[in-house]
């Protein structure tokens, strides 16, 4: 259990460190029906978990939009939306499913950061 906690914290820390400067489009992508269904399939969620995740992803997007409307920077709003997703997904998903979810978010963030860097060159 300690190893899992340390691993989740390490992945979470890495995701947060990588997050700085990344675009927020992955928050919107989670609400895309096709993407959401693929994520749900990858995580092997049941119908109750799927409904819960869909609510969380929609709420995270709404919170991000409200925060940016209030003058919060996009990076800050996206970071808060990411934390909201992670905290609520942890309650909804099993330990293995949550680990897969964190890895998926981390890969998404890294891929967007890499695309950003390639576009600059």
C-alpha contacts under 8 A as a table, 3 or more apart, distances in Angstrom:
res1	aa1	res2	aa2	distance
1	X	4	X	5.14
1	X	5	X	6.26
2	X	5	X	5.06
2	X	6	X	6.12
3	X	6	X	5.12
3	X	7	X	6.04
4	X	7	X	5.01
4	X	8	X	6.05
5	X	8	X	5.15
5	X	9	X	6.09
6	X	9	X	5.10
6	X	10	X	6.03
7	X	10	X	5.02
7	X	11	X	6.11
8	X	11	X	5.12
8	X	12	X	5.91
8	X	99	X	6.95
8	X	102	X	7.77
9	X	12	X	4.92
9	X	13	X	5.93
10	X	13	X	5.06
10	X	14	X	6.05
11	X	14	X	5.02
11	X	15	X	6.01
11	X	102	X	7.21
11	X	103	X	7.31
11	X	106	X	7.43
12	X	15	X	5.05
12	X	16	X	6.15
12	X	102	X	7.27
13	X	16	X	5.05
13	X	17	X	6.11
14	X	17	X	5.05
14	X	18	X	6.00
14	X	106	X	7.79
15	X	18	X	5.12
15	X	19	X	5.78
15	X	105	X	7.76
15	X	106	X	5.29
15	X	109	X	7.25
16	X	19	X	4.89
16	X	20	X	7.00
16	X	79	X	7.91
17	X	20	X	6.13
18	X	21	X	8.00
18	X	22	X	7.56
18	X	109	X	7.06
18	X	110	X	6.81
18	X	113	X	7.77
19	X	22	X	5.37
19	X	79	X	7.48
19	X	109	X	6.48
20	X	75	X	7.05
21	X	75	X	6.58
22	X	75	X	7.49
22	X	109	X	6.92
22	X	112	X	6.79
22	X	113	X	5.73
23	X	26	X	7.58
23	X	75	X	7.57
23	X	112	X	7.23
23	X	113	X	7.87
24	X	27	X	5.75
24	X	28	X	7.28
24	X	74	X	7.48
24	X	75	X	7.41
24	X	78	X	5.77
25	X	28	X	5.19
25	X	29	X	6.16
26	X	29	X	4.73
26	X	30	X	6.28
26	X	108	X	6.98
26	X	109	X	7.45
27	X	30	X	5.48
27	X	31	X	7.33
27	X	57	X	7.52
27	X	60	X	7.64
27	X	61	X	6.44
27	X	78	X	7.49
27	X	81	X	7.55
27	X	82	X	7.54
28	X	31	X	5.51
28	X	32	X	6.90
28	X	61	X	6.58
29	X	32	X	5.09
29	X	35	X	6.57
29	X	36	X	7.83
30	X	33	X	7.95
30	X	35	X	6.14
30	X	36	X	5.49
30	X	57	X	6.42
31	X	35	X	7.24
31	X	36	X	6.01
31	X	54	X	7.29
31	X	57	X	6.18
31	X	58	X	6.38
32	X	35	X	5.28
32	X	36	X	5.83
33	X	36	X	5.07
33	X	37	X	6.08
34	X	37	X	5.28
34	X	38	X	6.31
35	X	38	X	5.13
35	X	39	X	6.15
36	X	39	X	5.09
36	X	40	X	6.08
36	X	54	X	7.73
37	X	40	X	5.02
37	X	41	X	6.03
38	X	41	X	4.99
38	X	42	X	6.03
39	X	42	X	5.02
39	X	43	X	6.13
40	X	43	X	5.16
40	X	44	X	5.99
40	X	45	X	5.69
40	X	50	X	6.41
41	X	44	X	4.94
41	X	45	X	6.70
43	X	97	X	5.45
43	X	100	X	6.72
43	X	101	X	7.07
44	X	97	X	7.57
45	X	48	X	7.93
45	X	49	X	5.64
45	X	50	X	5.96
45	X	93	X	7.73
45	X	97	X	7.92
46	X	49	X	5.34
46	X	50	X	6.09
47	X	50	X	4.94
47	X	51	X	6.21
48	X	51	X	5.24
48	X	52	X	6.26
49	X	52	X	4.98
49	X	53	X	6.07
49	X	92	X	6.01
49	X	93	X	6.85
50	X	53	X	5.17
50	X	54	X	6.11
51	X	54	X	5.13
51	X	55	X	6.24
52	X	55	X	5.19
52	X	56	X	6.24
52	X	92	X	6.72
53	X	56	X	4.98
53	X	57	X	6.06
53	X	89	X	6.67
53	X	92	X	7.27
54	X	57	X	5.23
54	X	58	X	6.14
55	X	58	X	5.22
55	X	59	X	6.01
56	X	59	X	5.08
56	X	60	X	6.01
56	X	84	X	7.90
56	X	85	X	6.32
56	X	88	X	6.78
56	X	89	X	7.59
57	X	60	X	5.11
57	X	61	X	6.32
57	X	85	X	6.56
58	X	61	X	5.24
58	X	62	X	6.30
59	X	62	X	5.02
59	X	63	X	6.07
60	X	63	X	5.09
60	X	64	X	6.11
60	X	81	X	4.96
60	X	82	X	7.59
60	X	84	X	6.39
60	X	85	X	6.49
61	X	64	X	5.08
61	X	65	X	6.24
61	X	81	X	6.90
62	X	65	X	5.15
62	X	66	X	6.13
63	X	66	X	5.08
63	X	67	X	6.05
63	X	77	X	7.84
63	X	81	X	6.81
64	X	67	X	5.16
64	X	68	X	6.27
64	X	74	X	7.93
64	X	77	X	5.04
64	X	78	X	6.07
64	X	80	X	7.43
64	X	81	X	5.85
65	X	68	X	5.25
65	X	69	X	6.14
65	X	77	X	7.79
66	X	69	X	5.04
66	X	70	X	6.32
67	X	70	X	5.12
67	X	71	X	6.64
67	X	72	X	5.50
67	X	77	X	5.82
68	X	71	X	5.11
68	X	72	X	4.81
68	X	73	X	6.09
68	X	74	X	6.04
68	X	77	X	6.35
69	X	72	X	7.25
72	X	76	X	6.52
72	X	77	X	6.33
73	X	76	X	5.28
73	X	77	X	6.20
74	X	77	X	5.07
74	X	78	X	5.94
75	X	78	X	5.14
75	X	79	X	6.08
76	X	79	X	5.08
76	X	80	X	6.28
77	X	80	X	5.17
77	X	81	X	6.19
78	X	81	X	4.95
78	X	82	X	6.08
79	X	82	X	5.04
79	X	83	X	6.26
80	X	83	X	5.08
80	X	84	X	6.08
81	X	84	X	4.93
81	X	85	X	6.14
82	X	85	X	5.08
82	X	86	X	6.18
83	X	86	X	5.06
83	X	87	X	6.00
84	X	87	X	5.29
84	X	88	X	6.14
85	X	88	X	5.45
85	X	89	X	5.81
86	X	89	X	5.17
86	X	90	X	6.10
86	X	102	X	7.46
87	X	90	X	5.36
87	X	91	X	6.91
88	X	91	X	5.26
88	X	92	X	6.44
89	X	92	X	4.99
89	X	93	X	5.76
89	X	98	X	6.73
90	X	93	X	5.52
90	X	94	X	7.36
90	X	95	X	7.63
90	X	98	X	5.82
91	X	94	X	7.87
93	X	96	X	7.91
93	X	97	X	5.57
93	X	98	X	5.48
94	X	97	X	5.15
94	X	98	X	5.96
95	X	98	X	5.16
95	X	99	X	6.19
96	X	99	X	5.12
96	X	100	X	6.32
97	X	100	X	5.12
97	X	101	X	6.15
98	X	101	X	4.88
98	X	102	X	6.14
99	X	102	X	5.20
99	X	103	X	6.22
100	X	103	X	5.09
100	X	104	X	6.07
101	X	104	X	4.99
101	X	105	X	6.22
102	X	105	X	5.17
102	X	106	X	6.09
103	X	106	X	5.01
103	X	107	X	6.12
104	X	107	X	5.15
104	X	108	X	6.14
105	X	108	X	5.01
105	X	109	X	6.14
106	X	109	X	5.19
106	X	110	X	6.13
107	X	110	X	5.06
107	X	111	X	5.98
108	X	111	X	5.14
108	X	112	X	6.22
109	X	112	X	5.24
109	X	113	X	6.16
110	X	113	X	5.04
110	X	114	X	6.07
111	X	114	X	5.03
111	X	115	X	6.15
112	X	115	X	5.05
112	X	116	X	6.12
113	X	116	X	5.02
113	X	117	X	6.29
114	X	117	X	5.07
114	X	118	X	6.15
115	X	118	X	5.09
115	X	119	X	6.03
116	X	119	X	5.17
116	X	120	X	6.46
117	X	120	X	5.24
117	X	121	X	6.79
118	X	121	X	5.36
